[in-house]
Amino acid sequence: MEKTKLGVSACLLGQEVRYDGGHKHDRYITDTLGSFFDFVPVCPEVECGLPIPREAMRLVGDPAAPRLLTNKTGIDLTQRMLNYAQGRVEALAEDGLCGFIFKKDSPSSGLHRVKVYGENGIPGKTGRGLFAAAFVAQFPLVPVEDEGRLNDPELRENFIERVFAYNRLKALLAGYGSDRTRGLGALVEFHTAHKLQLMAHSVPLYRELGALVTQSKGKDLAILLKDYKGLFMKALSMLATVKKNCNVLAHSMGYFKKDLSADEKAELLEIIDQYRNGFVPLIVPITIIRHYVRKYGESYLEGQIYFKPHPAELMLRNHV
């Protein structure tokens, strides 16, 4: 199968492109995620024509519209970087990226809490790198994350989950063109398959998406799909919590109310309670339910993306 494409700051892939001629090779990205993604490396500073090595840079001024200056000589590289960034994000549209991992703290690529120096020379962690800002503006629905935040198991699982969901959604949107009948049917199937996954993130937005699908009569297919895409990615951007997962697990258990023996019900309830109290990770109750799905032939749950939103080999739910 063709791998999902993921943009990554080039230094995180081991490329020696940093200002000091070094790199910030992230083994989790290359060795673990590399088995499932094709990487599109980007180094804004080198790609806009700056040398290796080069003078370090920082953001200065208004955090909402900072300037990019070299540290010692004060050369203003703002317009140079902005011109490059605009052209680069337009070119990246051709790559079909389903996510991007940025280098934290970088004045060009940092996504969250990048230092911006005020007139008093004191930095505030309130900025965003110029290229990262241009990317998010161009692709507001594409999942993005700083590599540093991937050390948090919940943020890591959410990011990878959104990347694969975005890839599935992109395939749906590309598949039907102006064929309204087939397009609506595919959207209904897509929404049905993602019911539990959406519920684990936001029940209100799941309901809003459902209303969007059921009230689609007479609505232009392209507009409907665009509206669904925006709301779908908004829902998944909300973190799944233990409480919300427990609600989904209990909801799933209801599909077996005529099948499970008293002992099986007691065992499953015990496992869900252990997960609720932090004694076992999410993968444990998920595995038990998937066992019952196969044992009792529960076809509806078999089709639910919630139980397999990303490759099991990534072991993301072993840590949440």
GIWO-V344138 format. One record per residue. N is the residue number from 0. NEAR is the number of other ideal C-beta (glycine too) atoms within 12 Angstrom. Layout:
N	NEAR
N	NEAR
This chain:
0	9
1	11
2	19
3	34
4	27
5	41
6	44
7	41
8	45
9	34
10	36
11	37
12	32
13	23
14	26
15	18
16	34
17	31
18	28
19	16
20	15
21	14
22	25
23	31
24	23
25	30
26	16
27	25
28	39
29	26
30	15
31	20
32	35
33	24
34	16
35	28
36	35
37	23
38	30
39	29
40	32
41	39
42	37
43	43
44	39
45	29
46	27
47	30
48	15
49	26
50	14
51	21
52	15
53	24
54	21
55	25
56	38
57	34
58	42
59	32
60	23
61	16
62	22
63	12
64	16
65	34
66	29
67	43
68	26
69	24
70	21
71	12
72	12
73	16
74	21
75	19
76	34
77	29
78	16
79	26
80	38
81	26
82	21
83	29
84	34
85	23
86	19
87	35
88	32
89	17
90	20
91	30
92	18
93	11
94	25
95	24
96	34
97	38
98	43
99	43
100	47
101	47
102	43
103	31
104	32
105	42
106	41
107	48
108	51
109	39
110	37
111	27
112	23
113	35
114	28
115	32
116	27
117	20
118	12
119	9
120	12
121	12
122	23
123	20
124	18
125	20
126	34
127	35
128	41
129	43
130	46
131	42
132	37
133	33
134	41
135	26
136	19
137	24
138	28
139	18
140	32
141	37
142	40
143	43
144	42
145	33
146	37
147	27
148	24
149	36
150	17
151	19
152	24
153	25
154	28
155	33
156	35
157	35
158	40
159	39
160	41
161	38
162	42
163	33
164	39
165	36
166	33
167	31
168	38
169	27
170	20
171	31
172	28
173	15
174	20
175	22
176	15
177	13
178	15
179	21
180	14
181	16
182	28
183	28
184	19
185	28
186	36
187	23
188	20
189	31
190	39
191	25
192	28
193	39
194	32
195	37
196	41
197	41
198	34
199	41
200	36
201	26
202	24
203	17
204	28
205	32
206	19
207	22
208	37
209	25
210	17
211	29
212	32
213	18
214	16
215	26
216	12
217	10
218	20
219	15
220	28
221	19
222	16
223	32
224	33
225	20
226	25
227	38
228	32
229	23
230	31
231	42
232	37
233	24
234	37
235	39
236	28
237	25
238	24
239	35
240	22
241	25
242	18
243	29
244	34
245	28
246	25
247	38
248	41
249	27
250	25
251	34
252	32
253	21
254	28
255	30
256	18
257	11
258	20
259	25
260	15
261	11
262	10
263	21
264	21
265	15
266	22
267	34
268	23
269	20
270	30
271	31
272	20
273	21
274	32
275	24
276	13
277	14
278	15
279	24
280	24
281	38
282	27
283	28
284	35
285	36
286	23
287	31
288	40
289	26
290	21
291	31
292	28
293	17
294	17
295	22
296	13
297	25
298	13
299	20
300	33
301	22
302	21
303	30
304	31
305	39
306	36
307	29
308	36
309	36
310	21
311	16
312	15
313	30
314	19
315	35
316	34
317	18
318	21
319	33
